[in-house]
C-alpha cells in the first residue's frame, strides 16, 4: 500500500557533488526523493535541464504531474554555460556573464517561485532551500589563488549574492502564506574544478584551509 504520509522532496541538481550527498542523507522509506538533473543518479530520476528557461515552467509542471505535488524543494544545481573559467575581472565578457546569470540565478528564481506557487495553491506548508555560497556575502580572498591557475569569479559572486537576496524576498512574501524559505551557504567543497575535470590545486586547498577561521 502506498504511504500517503510520504513527503515529496524534489532535489534539483541531485546528481552533482552536493546533490548526491543530500539525496543519500534523505533517502529513506519516509520520503519520496525526486532527482531533477541532466545526469542520472538515484532510483527516482527525471531528466531536467534548468538552463532551458523558456520551457522551464512547462517542464516543472510536467514533473508535478509525474511525481506529485512538492512538500520540499532543494535546489543545489550549478548550471554553467560558455567559458566559465574566464569570468574574472581581466577577462569579463558581457555575453558570457549574462548567459551564466540567466542559466543559474534566473533558473533558481523561476524554479523556486513555481514550486512556491504550487505549494500555496495546494495549501501545502512546504519548505524551499536554495544553495548559495559563502561568496554570496563575503569577497573571494585572492590569497587563496596565489601560485595556482585559479582566479576570482565575478559572475559567481553576482549569482550567489543574488540567491541570498531572492531568499530574503521570498521569505517575506511566502512566509505569510505558510512556507519556510531558506538558503545554505557552504564554504569550499573538496572536488573537481567547476567547468573542468581537473582536481582542485593542492596549493589552493592548503591556502584556503589556512585562511579559514573554523577548522
Order of alpha helices (4+ residues) and beta strands (2+ residues): beta-alpha-beta-beta-alpha-beta-alpha-alpha-beta-alpha-beta-alpha
